[in-house]
Amino acid sequence: MICLKVLSPPDSRVATRWIGGQKLLRCSQCKTARYCSVQCQKEAWPEHKSECPCLKRVHPRIPTDSVRLTARIIFRLLSDPAADGEELYSIAEHQPHLEDMSDEQREGLTHLCSTLKIYLGQENTDRSLPNGLTPISLLARVTCNCFSISNGELQDVGVGLYPSMSLLNHDCRPNCVVVFLGRRLQLRAVRHIQPNEELTISYTEVLAPRVERRVQLQQQYHFLCQCQRCSREDTDCDLLAGDETVWMILREKLPQLEKLQAENQWEELLKESESLVSTHAGAVPDSNVYLLRLLDLAMDACISLDQYENALGFGNRTLGPYQLHYPDPHPSRAVELLRVGKLQHYLGKLEDAQTNFRQHQHHPSPELRAQTLKHSPAHHPSSTKLYCWPCIPVGNVLHPPNPDSSSD
């Protein structure tokens, strides 16, 4: 449950106006939107007032995030046609890629568009949008260009469209990562960037084999990745290490285990995970991406069942592989260091915890760093923004934000 205004749970450091012990406030009209304070609710009303009757119309059903986001864009375009995007890059300039979609994808998009029209109601769907935009073309732009907004532990809490950031191209070993502080998107360098070097991010999970990354990029973003990592067929040696017959069994089992995780069936998840780990651990190393995912699932189950010693056992096995697969600072490795460090601290292994917290502080996630130690000045948000300035070619439409401006 999160506050709609700041996209954070009430106990988050982002939701600074929340008073401990207070429950989230619910909108009395739509009974869907929730807020951490009356002040947040008042500040969110100018944005929420358009979607409130729509949410009320379809309650108790809740549309998908992409439908709600597209509806918000439509409300903004209808209220102020000139406000069709950010200062740097407008929504209309995004490519919908409708012609690149398969028949199955177009059918799915058509179904989403029908849901969107029901959600909007006749009074909104009958009005014309500026710049020749249509509901289905907006949906296509959103699904292809939106960012998943995550919290400090990289759990998805929403989606957002940040038009200027869509200018960033993909690389399977990027020099930047996107992190969020509430709704605010921050672009952070993960290694030294030369002047005039292109800024890149990864559109997919970098901890995935080459074939899986390329398939996802082709299906969702409509291009075949030709980055250095994808151009070499030997880059998956560590990700797919071990007996192929065995790791294919693990790969086939993962969807079933992830379903148990989503349903909070922790005892069954732990039983299945431990069985697979003990049966096949000798045939594949911990660096294998499918066994590594299995170790993470087992660790999650142990934590949820208060089996902290067992959780630490699984967690310790993940640290080496995470360091191997994330050679540059990365939020995913920061989360793993934090989770293991918290377990060590709780179990009284203070020196081990301190070692992991020291490594954790150099990773580019502000919410995570706030939970442990202050990170080094070299990675301060304002320093990163200044640092990226010489990386942008002259004449590029991107410009860095003012590092002296106050935070949201």
C-alpha positions in Angstrom: 0.0 0.0 0.0 1.6 3.3 -1.0 0.7 7.0 -1.0 -0.4 8.1 -4.4 1.1 11.5 -4.0 4.7 10.5 -3.2 4.6 6.8 -4.4 6.0 5.6 -1.1 4.8 3.5 1.8 3.8 5.4 4.9 7.0 4.4 6.8 9.3 5.5 3.9 11.7 8.3 4.3 10.2 9.9 1.2 6.8 10.2 3.0 8.3 12.6 5.5 4.9 14.1 6.4 3.5 10.9 7.6 3.1 10.5 11.4 4.1 7.1 12.8 1.2 4.7 13.4 -1.2 6.6 11.1 -3.0 4.6 8.4 -3.1 5.7 4.8 -6.1 7.9 4.1 -8.5 6.6 1.3 -10.3 8.8 -1.2 -13.9 8.7 -0.1 -15.2 9.0 -3.7 -13.2 6.5 -5.7 -12.1 4.3 -2.7 -8.9 3.5 -4.6 -6.4 6.3 -4.2 -4.6 6.5 -0.8 -2.5 9.2 0.9 -0.2 9.4 3.8 -1.6 12.7 5.0 -4.4 15.2 4.5 -1.8 17.6 3.0 -0.7 15.0 0.5 -4.3 14.4 -0.5 -5.0 18.1 -1.0 -1.8 18.5 -3.1 -2.7 15.5 -5.2 -6.3 16.7 -5.9 -5.6 18.8 -9.0 -4.2 15.7 -10.6 -6.6 13.2 -9.0 -9.9 15.0 -9.7 -10.0 13.9 -13.3 -9.4 10.3 -12.7 -11.4 10.1 -9.5 -14.8 9.7 -11.3 -13.2 7.1 -13.6 -11.9 5.0 -10.8 -15.3 5.3 -9.1 -17.0 4.2 -12.3 -15.1 0.9 -12.5 -14.7 0.2 -8.8 -13.9 -2.4 -7.4 -11.9 -3.2 -10.6 -8.7 -1.3 -11.0 -7.3 -0.7 -14.5 -3.7 -1.6 -15.3 -1.0 0.9 -14.6 -0.5 1.6 -18.3 -4.2 2.3 -18.8 -4.3 4.7 -15.8 -1.1 6.5 -17.0 -2.5 6.9 -20.5 -5.7 8.3 -19.1 -3.7 10.9 -17.0 -1.9 12.0 -20.2 -5.2 12.3 -22.0 -6.6 14.4 -19.1 -3.6 16.7 -19.3 -3.8 17.1 -23.1 -7.6 17.9 -22.9 -7.1 20.5 -20.2 -4.0 22.1 -21.7 -3.3 21.1 -25.3 0.0 23.0 -25.2 1.3 20.8 -22.4 1.9 17.8 -24.6 5.2 16.9 -23.0 8.2 18.1 -21.1 10.3 21.1 -22.1 12.8 18.9 -23.8 10.8 16.2 -25.6 7.0 16.0 -26.2 4.8 12.9 -26.0 3.9 13.3 -29.7 7.5 12.8 -30.7 7.6 9.3 -29.2 7.2 6.5 -31.7 4.1 4.3 -31.3 5.7 1.4 -33.3 2.2 0.2 -34.3 3.4 -1.1 -37.6 6.2 -3.1 -35.9 3.8 -5.0 -33.6 2.8 -8.6 -34.2 -0.9 -9.4 -34.7 -1.0 -10.8 -31.2 0.5 -7.6 -29.8 -1.9 -5.4 -31.7 -4.8 -7.5 -30.5 -3.6 -7.1 -26.9 -3.3 -3.3 -27.4 -6.8 -3.1 -28.9 -8.1 -4.9 -25.8 -6.3 -2.4 -23.5 -7.7 0.5 -25.6 -11.3 -0.9 -25.0 -10.6 -0.9 -21.3 -9.2 2.6 -21.5 -12.4 3.9 -23.2 -14.6 2.3 -20.6 -12.5 3.8 -17.9 -12.5 7.3 -19.5 -16.2 7.3 -20.2 -18.1 8.7 -23.1 -17.6 12.3 -22.0 -13.8 12.0 -22.5 -13.5 9.6 -25.4 -15.7 11.8 -27.7 -13.3 14.7 -27.4 -10.5 15.2 -29.9 -6.8 15.1 -28.8 -4.2 17.5 -30.2 -1.4 16.7 -32.6 -3.5 13.9 -34.2 -3.0 11.7 -31.2 -5.5 8.8 -30.6 -6.1 6.7 -27.5 -4.5 3.6 -29.1 -1.4 5.5 -30.3 -1.0 7.0 -26.8 -1.2 3.5 -25.3 1.4 2.3 -27.7 3.7 5.1 -26.8 3.2 4.5 -23.1 3.8 0.7 -23.3 7.0 1.2 -25.3 8.4 4.2 -23.5 7.3 4.1 -19.8 9.6 3.5 -16.9 8.7 1.2 -14.0 8.9 3.2 -10.9 10.6 1.3 -8.1 11.1 1.9 -4.4 14.3 1.7 -2.4 14.3 -2.1 -2.6 13.6 -2.2 -6.4 10.0 -3.3 -5.9 7.7 -1.9 -8.6 5.3 0.7 -7.2 4.0 2.3 -10.4 4.8 3.4 -13.9 5.7 6.8 -15.3 6.5 8.5 -18.6 9.6 10.7 -18.6 9.8 11.9 -22.2 13.3 13.4 -22.0 14.7 10.2 -20.6 13.3 8.3 -23.6 16.2 9.9 -25.5 18.6 7.5 -23.8 19.5 4.5 -25.9 19.9 1.0 -24.6 23.1 -0.9 -23.8 23.3 -4.3 -22.0 26.3 -2.9 -20.1 25.2 0.7 -19.6 27.2 3.6 -18.2 24.1 5.0 -16.3 21.2 3.6 -14.2 17.8 5.1 -13.5 16.8 5.3 -9.8 13.8 6.8 -8.2 13.1 8.9 -5.1 9.4 8.8 -4.9 8.2 10.0 -8.3 11.4 11.8 -9.0 13.7 10.0 -11.6 17.4 10.4 -11.2 20.0 9.4 -13.8 23.2 8.3 -12.2 26.6 7.4 -13.7 27.8 3.9 -12.7 31.3 4.4 -14.1 33.6 7.1 -15.5 32.1 8.7 -18.7 34.3 10.4 -21.2 33.3 13.8 -22.7 31.1 13.3 -25.8 30.4 9.6 -24.8 26.8 8.7 -25.2 24.8 8.1 -22.1 23.1 4.7 -22.0 20.8 2.7 -19.8 19.5 -0.8 -19.9 15.9 -1.3 -21.0 16.0 -4.9 -19.6 17.2 -6.8 -16.6 21.0 -7.1 -17.2 21.1 -10.3 -15.2 19.6 -12.3 -18.1 21.2 -14.4 -20.8 21.8 -12.9 -24.3 19.0 -14.7 -26.0 16.4 -13.6 -23.4 17.5 -10.0 -23.5 17.4 -9.8 -27.3 13.9 -11.4 -27.4 12.5 -9.0 -24.9 14.1 -6.0 -26.6 12.7 -7.1 -30.0 9.2 -7.7 -28.7 8.8 -4.7 -26.4 11.1 -2.1 -28.0 11.2 -3.3 -31.6 14.9 -3.5 -32.3 17.6 -6.2 -32.4 20.3 -5.3 -29.9 23.8 -5.1 -31.4 25.6 -3.8 -28.3 29.1 -5.2 -27.5 27.7 -7.6 -25.0 25.1 -9.0 -27.4 27.4 -9.1 -30.4 29.6 -11.8 -28.7 28.2 -15.2 -28.2 30.6 -16.1 -25.4 29.3 -13.4 -23.0 27.0 -15.9 -21.2 29.7 -18.2 -19.9 29.2 -17.3 -16.3 25.4 -16.7 -16.5 24.8 -20.2 -18.0 27.7 -22.0 -16.3 27.2 -25.7 -15.4 25.3 -28.6 -16.8 22.8 -27.3 -19.4 20.4 -30.1 -18.7 20.2 -29.2 -15.1 19.9 -25.4 -15.5 17.2 -25.9 -18.0 15.2 -27.7 -15.3 15.8 -24.8 -13.0 14.7 -22.3 -15.7 11.5 -24.3 -16.3 10.7 -24.4 -12.5 11.2 -20.6 -11.9 7.8 -19.4 -13.1 6.0 -21.8 -10.8 8.2 -20.7 -7.9 7.7 -17.0 -8.7 3.9 -17.6 -8.7 4.3 -19.0 -5.1 6.2 -15.9 -4.2 3.5 -13.6 -5.6 0.9 -15.5 -3.7 2.9 -15.3 -0.4 3.0 -19.1 -0.2 6.3 -19.0 1.7 6.3 -22.5 3.2 5.7 -24.2 -0.1 8.2 -21.9 -1.9 10.9 -22.7 0.7 10.2 -26.4 0.4 10.4 -26.4 -3.4 13.5 -24.1 -3.5 15.5 -26.1 -0.9 14.7 -29.3 -2.7 16.0 -27.9 -6.0 19.0 -26.3 -4.5 20.1 -29.5 -2.6 19.4 -31.7 -5.6 21.1 -29.7 -8.4 23.6 -27.4 -6.6 26.5 -29.7 -7.5 25.8 -29.6 -11.2 25.6 -25.8 -11.6 27.6 -23.1 -9.7 26.0 -20.3 -7.8 26.9 -17.9 -10.6 24.4 -19.6 -12.9 21.6 -17.1 -13.3 18.8 -19.6 -12.7 20.4 -21.0 -9.5 21.1 -17.5 -8.4 17.4 -16.6 -8.8 16.5 -19.7 -6.9 18.8 -18.7 -4.0 17.1 -15.3 -3.9 13.7 -16.9 -3.8 14.8 -19.2 -1.0 16.2 -16.2 0.9 12.9 -14.3 0.5 10.9 -17.3 1.8 13.2 -17.7 4.8 13.0 -14.0 5.7 9.2 -14.2 5.5 9.2 -17.2 7.8 11.6 -15.6 10.3 14.2 -18.2 9.5 17.1 -15.7 9.5 20.0 -18.1 9.9 18.9 -20.0 6.8 18.2 -16.8 5.0 21.7 -15.6 5.6 23.1 -18.9 4.4 21.3 -18.4 1.0 22.2 -14.7 1.0 25.9 -15.3 1.5 26.0 -17.5 -1.6 24.6 -14.7 -3.8 27.2 -12.0 -3.0 30.0 -13.4 -5.1 27.8 -14.0 -8.2 26.2 -10.5 -7.8 29.7 -9.0 -7.8 30.7 -11.0 -10.8 27.6 -10.1 -12.9 27.4 -6.4 -11.8 31.1 -5.2 -12.1 29.9 -1.6 -12.1 27.9 -0.1 -9.2 24.3 -1.1 -9.6 21.1 -0.8 -7.5 20.4 -4.6 -7.7 23.8 -5.4 -6.1 23.2 -2.7 -3.6 19.9 -4.3 -2.6 21.6 -7.7 -2.1 24.3 -6.2 0.0 21.8 -4.4 2.1 19.6 -7.5 2.6 22.5 -9.6 3.6 24.0 -6.9 5.8 20.7 -6.5 7.6 20.6 -10.2 8.3 24.2 -10.2 9.6 23.5 -7.2 11.8 20.3 -8.8 13.2 22.2 -12.0 14.0 25.1 -10.2 15.7 27.6 -10.6 12.9 28.6 -7.0 13.1 32.0 -7.0 11.4 30.5 -8.9 8.4 27.5 -6.5 8.3 29.8 -3.5 8.4 31.9 -4.8 5.5 28.7 -5.2 3.3 27.4 -1.8 4.4 30.7 -0.2 3.3 30.4 -1.8 -0.2 26.7 -0.8 -0.3 27.3 2.9 0.3 29.0 3.2 -3.2 25.9 2.1 -5.1 23.6 4.6 -6.9 20.4 4.3 -4.9 19.6 7.2 -2.6 16.8 5.5 -0.6 19.0 2.5 0.1 21.9 4.6 1.2 19.7 6.5 3.6 18.9 3.2 5.4 22.6 2.6 6.3 25.5 4.9 5.9 26.0 8.2 4.1 27.6 7.5 0.8 30.8 9.1 -0.5 30.7 12.7 -1.8 31.8 11.5 -5.2 28.4 9.9 -5.7 26.3 12.7 -4.3 23.3 13.5 -6.6 24.5 17.0 -7.3 28.0 15.8 -8.1 26.6 13.2 -10.5 24.6 15.8 -12.4 27.7 18.0 -12.8 29.8 15.0 -13.7 27.4 14.0 -16.5 27.5 17.5 -18.1 30.7 17.0 -20.2 29.3 13.7 -21.4 26.5 15.3 -23.5 27.5 16.4 -27.0 27.1 20.1 -27.9 23.8 20.6 -29.7 22.1 17.7 -28.0 18.6 18.5 -26.7 19.5 17.1 -23.3 20.6 19.5 -20.7 21.5 18.7 -17.1 19.3 19.9 -14.3 20.5 22.7 -12.2 22.6 21.0 -9.4 21.8 23.9 -7.1 18.1 23.5 -7.4 16.3 22.1 -4.4 15.1 18.5 -4.2 11.4 17.7 -4.6 
